[in-house]
């Protein structure tokens, strides 16, 4: 049985970071045009079987753990660099890894989908699983921590744009509970990461505010 060479993927990503400088420089500002919901959906479907990334709830082990690979870059605020590296890896994956089963297929996604996936990885890497990042014992705190990065809700002071604006949508208690538990439309299911009590607190809070 072949063993994966130690540090192979870290070296690959380090090299890609150097090669991607041109991509980064020309690609700065692309985040505003990226569809993060589409990027997440594509990442889970196309990349999650090989890569671990907690925010996407993927646990692949063939490729590098993206939380580990990009942790230092996230801490250093190098989001544009991360996006450039991921775009470069998708478009020009290394063909020199051994065994060949470790080689990432080219063109897993194409066109603007490359930008969406790269922007999502830049946004999500090393952020931790949504349901594991706390938020207290009240509905407002839980919402702000677990949902606010994707949803706008004036009462909570959140301005996320990946998911629907809840001030405009005004969902009822049953709809909120179902959506939080089961996910859908690019939103992850929280039924396995938040308790029934936590979900109920979030749903009651969101249903009880009108955005005024």
N, C-alpha and C positions, 0 to 999 in steps of 0.2 A: 504494500500500500504506500502510495506517495504521500509525503508530508509537505504541507505548504511551507516554503522557505520562510524563515523568520524575518519579520520586518519588510517582506516583499511589497506588501500593499502600501505601507507607510512611505517607502521609498518611491513607489509609483506615484502616490499623491504628491509627494514633495517635488518630484520632477515635473509633474503636471502643473503644479503651482507656478513653476518657473516658465514653462512653455505657454501658460495661459495668460501671461501678463498682457499680451496684445489683446486677448479676448476681453480681459477685465477692463482695460482702458477704453476699448470701443464699446463695451457693454454697460458701463456705469449708467445708472438711471433706468435700466430695463425693468427693475422690480415693479415700477409703477404701472407697467403694461402687462405684468404677469398675472395669470389666473391661478392663484394659489390653491383653490379648490380643485381645479383640473390637475395641477401639479401633484397634489396629494393623491388623487385617485390614480393617476398614472404611475406615481412612484410605488404605491402599494401593489399595483397589478404587474408592473414591469420590473421593478427593482427589489421589492421587499422579500422575494424568495431567496435573494443572495445577500442582502445587507440588513444589518440591525440598525434601527433608528427608533428610539423609544417613543418619540412624539407621534410617529406613524403606526406604532404598535407592530413593527416588523422585527423578526428575529432571525433573519438569514445569516448563515455563517460561511458561505463560500467566498464572498467578498469582504472587504473591510467593514468593521463596525464604524458607521459614520459619526456616531456620537463621540467616540474616542478619536477618530481621525481629525475631526474639526474642532474639538473642544478648546484647544489653545487659540485657534483663530477666532472662535466665538468670543472668548474672553478678551481678546485684543480688538474686538469690534471690526473684524475684517470680513464683513458680509459680502462685499463685492468680490473679494478674492475667492471666497467659497463658491459663489455662483459661477465665476469664471472657470475654476478648476472642474466643477461638475459638468459644465457645458463642454469643456475640452475632453473630459473622460468619455462623455456620451458620444461625441462626434468622432473622437480619435482614440479609442481604447487600445491599450498596449496589447500587442500580439506576441510578446516574448515571455509570457509567464509559463511556468512548468509545474504540473502537467497542463496540457492544453485545456482541460476541463475548467481551469481557473480563468481562462481568457473571457473577458466580457464581450458579448456579441456587439457588433457595430449597429448603429441606427435602431436602437430599441425604441426610441421615439424620434420624431422628425419635426422640422419646421418650428413653429412657435411652441409646440409641446416641449421642445428641449429647454426653452427659456422658462416655461412654467415649472418643469421638474427641478431645474437648477435653482430657481428662485425659492421653491418650496423647501429644498434641502438647506439652502442658506438660511431660511427663516426658522426651520424646525430642528436642525442638528444641535445636539447637546442641550436641548431645552427640557428634557425629561418628559415622561408620560403625562398626558393631560390629567388623568385621574390621580396621579401620585404627587401632585405639587401643592396639596393642602388647600387652605382657604378659610379655615376656621369652622365654626359650628353654626353659623347663620347663613341664610339663603343668599344675602347680598354678597358676603365675603366669598362664598363658594362660587357664585356666578362670576364675580370679578376675576378670580384666579383661574377657573377652569373654562370659562366661556368668553370672557371679555376681549381676548385677543382676536376673536373672530366675529363678535357681534357688537353692534352699537346699541346701547341702552342708556339713556340720559341719566336716569336715577342712579345708576351704578358708576357713572362717569367713564364709560367705556366707549371706544370708537372703532372697533374692529370692522373690517369691510369684507372679510372672506365669506362670512355667512350673512343671512338676512338682517336687516335693520329691524330690531324687535319693537322699537317705538312705532314704526310704520305697520309692521305685521300684526301686532297685538294678538298673539296666540292665546287660546284659552288653556286652562289648567290641564285638561286631558291631553291636548295636542302637545303641550310642552313636555309633560311626563313621558309620553310615548316617544317623542323625538330624542329626548335625553337618554332614555333607556336603550333605544334601538338604533339610533343614528340614522344615516341615510342622506343622499344628496351631497356626498363629500364630507359629511360630519361623522366623526367616529361614534360608536356606541359606548355609553358610559355605564351600561348595566353591569359590566364586569369589573369596573374600577371604582365606582362610587357606590356607596350603600343605598338601600331603598330610602332610608331616612334622609340622606344627603340629596338624592334626586328629588324627593318630595319637597325639601326646603327650597331648592333652586326653582322648581316649578311653581310653588306657592308664591315665592318672591316675584318672579317675572310676571306671573298672571296678575299680581296685585298692584303693579305700577303701570302708569300710563305714559311715561316719558315726559311728563310736564315738569 
